[in-house]
Amino acid sequence: MDTEITISTERPQEYEAVYDLIQKAFLSAKISDGYEQDYVDRLRRGTNYIPELALVAYCGKELIGHLMLSKSFIRPERMCVPRVEPFRILLLAPLAVKYAYRHRGVGAKLVQEAFRRARELGWTAVAVLGDPDYYARFGFSLASRYGIYAVGDRQMYEPYLQVYELTADALKEVHGTLEL
């Protein structure tokens, strides 16, 4: 690649281009429901959106990637336990890279920068619902190992729900259901 890849916080004037990028990127994705771009729009309008953790990647002036980390929670299985607060966690959803730029480290740069910023903001863990073969390279492991499951159909989500500790042992005592 001749031009350096730059990562920055997404801006409102980029939302339309980001929407198109995500839609096209997920046409060839191994795991997709076809609505990832709409999910990003809904996250931006909701209370779980963290503008500092919505990132874009450029090669020169060309938008080539996007990643968003948003707030989520792991709720304890036993809700009858008094004063048990849900565990705050980030949800990585989605990561999109323009097809022509895949296998060139763009996704890795977005993930690494997002993790760096998340640590600076005091976050301790990240969850993702995605391809285990891809996300294992960043240190993600199956959430079920921690007793963490997604809301809804556990059998459907379990092979794809993964977590990563930004801080050592952040999930040591965490068990429950992740809000998607």
Phi and psi restraints in degrees (value plus and minus 20) as a CYANA .aco file:
   2 ASP   PHI     -99.8   -59.8
   2 ASP   PSI     -54.9   -14.9
   3 THR   PHI    -120.3   -80.3
   3 THR   PSI     122.5   162.5
   4 GLU   PHI     -89.6   -49.6
   4 GLU   PSI     123.6   163.6
   5 ILE   PHI    -105.6   -65.6
   5 ILE   PSI     110.4   150.4
   6 THR   PHI    -136.7   -96.7
   6 THR   PSI     123.7   163.7
   7 ILE   PHI    -137.6   -97.6
   7 ILE   PSI     114.1   154.1
   8 SER   PHI    -167.6  -127.6
   8 SER   PSI     150.6   190.6
   9 THR   PHI     -93.5   -53.5
   9 THR   PSI     115.7   155.7
  10 GLU   PHI     -85.1   -45.1
  10 GLU   PSI     131.2   171.2
  11 ARG   PHI    -140.9  -100.9
  11 ARG   PSI     132.0   172.0
  12 PRO   PHI     -71.2   -31.2
  12 PRO   PSI     -56.2   -16.2
  13 GLN   PHI     -88.7   -48.7
  13 GLN   PSI     -29.6    10.4
  14 GLU   PHI    -117.2   -77.2
  14 GLU   PSI     -27.8    12.2
  15 TYR   PHI     -75.6   -35.6
  15 TYR   PSI     -62.7   -22.7
  16 GLU   PHI     -85.7   -45.7
  16 GLU   PSI     -63.9   -23.9
  17 ALA   PHI     -86.0   -46.0
  17 ALA   PSI     -57.5   -17.5
  18 VAL   PHI     -84.3   -44.3
  18 VAL   PSI     -62.7   -22.7
  19 TYR   PHI     -75.5   -35.5
  19 TYR   PSI     -68.8   -28.8
  20 ASP   PHI     -84.1   -44.1
  20 ASP   PSI     -62.4   -22.4
  21 LEU   PHI     -79.1   -39.1
  21 LEU   PSI     -68.5   -28.5
  22 ILE   PHI     -83.3   -43.3
  22 ILE   PSI     -65.5   -25.5
  23 GLN   PHI     -78.0   -38.0
  23 GLN   PSI     -66.3   -26.3
  24 LYS   PHI     -90.6   -50.6
  24 LYS   PSI     -60.2   -20.2
  25 ALA   PHI     -82.0   -42.0
  25 ALA   PSI     -57.0   -17.0
  26 PHE   PHI    -104.1   -64.1
  26 PHE   PSI     -23.7    16.3
  27 LEU   PHI     -82.8   -42.8
  27 LEU   PSI     -51.9   -11.9
  28 SER   PHI    -127.9   -87.9
  28 SER   PSI      -7.5    32.5
  29 ALA   PHI     -94.1   -54.1
  29 ALA   PSI     126.3   166.3
  30 LYS   PHI     -85.5   -45.5
  30 LYS   PSI     -57.4   -17.4
  31 ILE   PHI    -147.5  -107.5
  31 ILE   PSI      98.2   138.2
  32 SER   PHI    -181.6  -141.6
  32 SER   PSI     126.2   166.2
  33 ASP   PHI    -125.6   -85.6
  33 ASP   PSI     -21.8    18.2
  34 GLY   PHI      65.6   105.6
  34 GLY   PSI     -22.3    17.7
  35 TYR   PHI    -140.2  -100.2
  35 TYR   PSI      -0.7    39.3
  36 GLU   PHI     -77.6   -37.6
  36 GLU   PSI     -58.7   -18.7
  37 GLN   PHI     -85.5   -45.5
  37 GLN   PSI     -55.1   -15.1
  38 ASP   PHI     -92.5   -52.5
  38 ASP   PSI     -55.0   -15.0
  39 TYR   PHI     -80.3   -40.3
  39 TYR   PSI     -62.8   -22.8
  40 VAL   PHI     -81.9   -41.9
  40 VAL   PSI     -63.5   -23.5
  41 ASP   PHI     -80.7   -40.7
  41 ASP   PSI     -62.5   -22.5
  42 ARG   PHI     -84.2   -44.2
  42 ARG   PSI     -60.6   -20.6
  43 LEU   PHI     -81.9   -41.9
  43 LEU   PSI     -63.0   -23.0
  44 ARG   PHI     -79.6   -39.6
  44 ARG   PSI     -54.2   -14.2
  45 ARG   PHI    -103.0   -63.0
  45 ARG   PSI     -32.2     7.8
  46 GLY   PHI    -114.4   -74.4
  46 GLY   PSI     158.7   198.7
  47 THR   PHI    -101.8   -61.8
  47 THR   PSI     -28.6    11.4
  48 ASN   PHI    -113.4   -73.4
  48 ASN   PSI     -21.0    19.0
  49 TYR   PHI     -92.9   -52.9
  49 TYR   PSI     112.8   152.8
  50 ILE   PHI    -141.1  -101.1
  50 ILE   PSI      78.9   118.9
  51 PRO   PHI     -73.0   -33.0
  51 PRO   PSI     -56.6   -16.6
  52 GLU   PHI     -87.0   -47.0
  52 GLU   PSI     -36.5     3.5
  53 LEU   PHI    -132.2   -92.2
  53 LEU   PSI       1.1    41.1
  54 ALA   PHI    -129.8   -89.8
  54 ALA   PSI      90.5   130.5
  55 LEU   PHI    -136.8   -96.8
  55 LEU   PSI     129.9   169.9
  56 VAL   PHI    -142.8  -102.8
  56 VAL   PSI     131.1   171.1
  57 ALA   PHI    -137.9   -97.9
  57 ALA   PSI     117.4   157.4
  58 TYR   PHI    -145.4  -105.4
  58 TYR   PSI     125.7   165.7
  59 CYS   PHI    -135.5   -95.5
  59 CYS   PSI      84.6   124.6
  60 GLY   PHI      45.5    85.5
  60 GLY   PSI    -142.6  -102.6
  61 LYS   PHI    -121.6   -81.6
  61 LYS   PSI     -13.7    26.3
  62 GLU   PHI    -115.1   -75.1
  62 GLU   PSI     104.7   144.7
  63 LEU   PHI     -90.7   -50.7
  63 LEU   PSI     101.5   141.5
  64 ILE   PHI    -145.5  -105.5
  64 ILE   PSI     -28.0    12.0
  65 GLY   PHI    -181.6  -141.6
  65 GLY   PSI     140.6   180.6
  66 HIS   PHI    -172.1  -132.1
  66 HIS   PSI     124.6   164.6
  67 LEU   PHI    -167.1  -127.1
  67 LEU   PSI     122.4   162.4
  68 MET   PHI    -152.5  -112.5
  68 MET   PSI     113.7   153.7
  69 LEU   PHI    -133.2   -93.2
  69 LEU   PSI     107.8   147.8
  70 SER   PHI    -148.6  -108.6
  70 SER   PSI     142.6   182.6
  71 LYS   PHI     -89.1   -49.1
  71 LYS   PSI     121.9   161.9
  72 SER   PHI    -168.4  -128.4
  72 SER   PSI    -198.8  -158.8
  73 PHE   PHI    -163.0  -123.0
  73 PHE   PSI     127.4   167.4
  74 ILE   PHI    -128.4   -88.4
  74 ILE   PSI      97.0   137.0
  75 ARG   PHI    -115.7   -75.7
  75 ARG   PSI     114.3   154.3
  76 PRO   PHI     -78.9   -38.9
  76 PRO   PSI     127.1   167.1
  77 GLU   PHI     -82.4   -42.4
  77 GLU   PSI     -58.1   -18.1
  78 ARG   PHI    -116.6   -76.6
  78 ARG   PSI      73.7   113.7
  79 MET   PHI     -94.6   -54.6
  79 MET   PSI     -32.0     8.0
  80 CYS   PHI     -99.1   -59.1
  80 CYS   PSI     -28.8    11.2
  81 VAL   PHI     -92.0   -52.0
  81 VAL   PSI     103.1   143.1
  82 PRO   PHI     -87.0   -47.0
  82 PRO   PSI     121.5   161.5
  83 ARG   PHI      35.7    75.7
  83 ARG   PSI      13.7    53.7
  84 VAL   PHI    -112.0   -72.0
  84 VAL   PSI      93.5   133.5
  85 GLU   PHI    -101.8   -61.8
  85 GLU   PSI     124.0   164.0
  86 PRO   PHI     -83.6   -43.6
  86 PRO   PSI     129.8   169.8
  87 PHE   PHI    -104.2   -64.2
  87 PHE   PSI     108.1   148.1
  88 ARG   PHI     -99.9   -59.9
  88 ARG   PSI     108.7   148.7
  89 ILE   PHI    -162.4  -122.4
  89 ILE   PSI     135.8   175.8
  90 LEU   PHI    -113.4   -73.4
  90 LEU   PSI     127.4   167.4
  91 LEU   PHI    -134.3   -94.3
  91 LEU   PSI     100.8   140.8
  92 LEU   PHI    -106.6   -66.6
  92 LEU   PSI      90.7   130.7
  93 ALA   PHI    -187.7  -147.7
  93 ALA   PSI     102.8   142.8
  94 PRO   PHI    -118.5   -78.5
  94 PRO   PSI     154.7   194.7
  95 LEU   PHI    -132.9   -92.9
  95 LEU   PSI     102.6   142.6
  96 ALA   PHI    -151.6  -111.6
  96 ALA   PSI     114.9   154.9
  97 VAL   PHI    -151.7  -111.7
  97 VAL   PSI     113.2   153.2
  98 LYS   PHI     -74.2   -34.2
  98 LYS   PSI     116.7   156.7
  99 TYR   PHI     -72.0   -32.0
  99 TYR   PSI     -64.6   -24.6
 100 ALA   PHI     -85.5   -45.5
 100 ALA   PSI     -34.3     5.7
 101 TYR   PHI    -129.8   -89.8
 101 TYR   PSI     -12.7    27.3
 102 ARG   PHI     -91.3   -51.3
 102 ARG   PSI     135.1   175.1
 103 HIS   PHI      45.4    85.4
 103 HIS   PSI       9.3    49.3
 104 ARG   PHI    -147.3  -107.3
 104 ARG   PSI      -9.8    30.2
 105 GLY   PHI      69.6   109.6
 105 GLY   PSI     -15.2    24.8
 106 VAL   PHI     -85.7   -45.7
 106 VAL   PSI     -68.5   -28.5
 107 GLY   PHI     -79.1   -39.1
 107 GLY   PSI     -62.4   -22.4
 108 ALA   PHI     -82.6   -42.6
 108 ALA   PSI     -62.2   -22.2
 109 LYS   PHI     -84.1   -44.1
 109 LYS   PSI     -60.5   -20.5
 110 LEU   PHI     -83.5   -43.5
 110 LEU   PSI     -66.1   -26.1
 111 VAL   PHI     -83.1   -43.1
 111 VAL   PSI     -67.5   -27.5
 112 GLN   PHI     -81.3   -41.3
 112 GLN   PSI     -62.7   -22.7
 113 GLU   PHI     -87.9   -47.9
 113 GLU   PSI     -59.9   -19.9
 114 ALA   PHI     -82.3   -42.3
 114 ALA   PSI     -63.3   -23.3
 115 PHE   PHI     -83.6   -43.6
 115 PHE   PSI     -61.6   -21.6
 116 ARG   PHI     -80.4   -40.4
 116 ARG   PSI     -67.5   -27.5
 117 ARG   PHI     -85.6   -45.6
 117 ARG   PSI     -59.3   -19.3
 118 ALA   PHI     -82.5   -42.5
 118 ALA   PSI     -63.1   -23.1
 119 ARG   PHI     -80.4   -40.4
 119 ARG   PSI     -64.0   -24.0
 120 GLU   PHI     -79.3   -39.3
 120 GLU   PSI     -52.4   -12.4
 121 LEU   PHI    -105.7   -65.7
 121 LEU   PSI     -19.4    20.6
 122 GLY   PHI      70.9   110.9
 122 GLY   PSI      -9.4    30.6
 123 TRP   PHI     -98.4   -58.4
 123 TRP   PSI     129.5   169.5
 124 THR   PHI    -137.0   -97.0
 124 THR   PSI     -33.5     6.5
 125 ALA   PHI    -176.0  -136.0
 125 ALA   PSI     136.5   176.5
 126 VAL   PHI    -153.5  -113.5
 126 VAL   PSI     121.8   161.8
 127 ALA   PHI    -138.0   -98.0
 127 ALA   PSI     133.6   173.6
 128 VAL   PHI    -166.0  -126.0
 128 VAL   PSI     124.2   164.2
 129 LEU   PHI    -130.5   -90.5
 129 LEU   PSI      79.1   119.1
 130 GLY   PHI    -186.5  -146.5
 130 GLY   PSI    -189.9  -149.9
 131 ASP   PHI     -88.7   -48.7
 131 ASP   PSI      93.2   133.2
 132 PRO   PHI     -79.6   -39.6
 132 PRO   PSI     -53.6   -13.6
 133 ASP   PHI     -83.4   -43.4
 133 ASP   PSI     -56.0   -16.0
 134 TYR   PHI     -97.1   -57.1
 134 TYR   PSI     -69.8   -29.8
 135 TYR   PHI     -97.1   -57.1
 135 TYR   PSI     -36.0     4.0
 136 ALA   PHI     -80.8   -40.8
 136 ALA   PSI     -51.3   -11.3
 137 ARG   PHI     -83.6   -43.6
 137 ARG   PSI     -39.5     0.5
 138 PHE   PHI    -116.5   -76.5
 138 PHE   PSI     -20.9    19.1
 139 GLY   PHI      79.7   119.7
 139 GLY   PSI     -13.8    26.2
 140 PHE   PHI     -89.2   -49.2
 140 PHE   PSI     125.9   165.9
 141 SER   PHI    -155.1  -115.1
 141 SER   PSI     142.2   182.2
 142 LEU   PHI     -77.9   -37.9
 142 LEU   PSI     111.0   151.0
 143 ALA   PHI     -85.2   -45.2
 143 ALA   PSI     -49.5    -9.5
 144 SER   PHI     -81.3   -41.3
 144 SER   PSI     -44.7    -4.7
 145 ARG   PHI     -81.9   -41.9
 145 ARG   PSI     -45.3    -5.3
 146 TYR   PHI    -118.7   -78.7
 146 TYR   PSI     -21.6    18.4
 147 GLY   PHI      57.3    97.3
 147 GLY   PSI       9.8    49.8
 148 ILE   PHI    -131.8   -91.8
 148 ILE   PSI     109.3   149.3
 149 TYR   PHI    -153.0  -113.0
 149 TYR   PSI     138.8   178.8
 150 ALA   PHI    -105.3   -65.3
 150 ALA   PSI     131.4   171.4
 151 VAL   PHI     -81.3   -41.3
 151 VAL   PSI     119.5   159.5
 152 GLY   PHI      83.6   123.6
 152 GLY   PSI    -161.9  -121.9
 153 ASP   PHI     -96.7   -56.7
 153 ASP   PSI      77.9   117.9
 154 ARG   PHI     -78.6   -38.6
 154 ARG   PSI     -63.6   -23.6
 155 GLN   PHI     -82.8   -42.8
 155 GLN   PSI     -56.7   -16.7
 156 MET   PHI     -90.1   -50.1
 156 MET   PSI     -64.0   -24.0
 157 TYR   PHI    -105.1   -65.1
 157 TYR   PSI     -48.2    -8.2
 158 GLU   PHI     -71.9   -31.9
 158 GLU   PSI     -62.8   -22.8
 159 PRO   PHI     -88.4   -48.4
 159 PRO   PSI     -33.6     6.4
 160 TYR   PHI    -134.3   -94.3
 160 TYR   PSI     -35.2     4.8
 161 LEU   PHI    -102.2   -62.2
 161 LEU   PSI     101.4   141.4
 162 GLN   PHI    -152.7  -112.7
 162 GLN   PSI     138.2   178.2
 163 VAL   PHI    -153.0  -113.0
 163 VAL   PSI     137.7   177.7
 164 TYR   PHI    -160.3  -120.3
 164 TYR   PSI     112.4   152.4
 165 GLU   PHI    -111.0   -71.0
 165 GLU   PSI      96.4   136.4
 166 LEU   PHI     -94.6   -54.6
 166 LEU   PSI     -46.6    -6.6
 167 THR   PHI    -141.7  -101.7
 167 THR   PSI     114.9   154.9
 168 ALA   PHI     -74.1   -34.1
 168 ALA   PSI     114.6   154.6
 169 ASP   PHI      42.9    82.9
 169 ASP   PSI       0.4    40.4
 170 ALA   PHI     -80.4   -40.4
 170 ALA   PSI     -50.6   -10.6
 171 LEU   PHI    -124.0   -84.0
 171 LEU   PSI      -9.0    31.0
 172 LYS   PHI     -75.0   -35.0
 172 LYS   PSI     -62.5   -22.5
 173 GLU   PHI    -128.0   -88.0
 173 GLU   PSI      -4.4    35.6
 174 VAL   PHI    -120.4   -80.4
 174 VAL   PSI     107.8   147.8
 175 HIS   PHI    -163.4  -123.4
 175 HIS   PSI     128.8   168.8
 176 GLY   PHI     124.5   164.5
 176 GLY   PSI    -175.8  -135.8
 177 THR   PHI    -133.5   -93.5
 177 THR   PSI     106.3   146.3
 178 LEU   PHI    -104.5   -64.5
 178 LEU   PSI     110.9   150.9
 179 GLU   PHI     -98.6   -58.6
 179 GLU   PSI     105.3   145.3
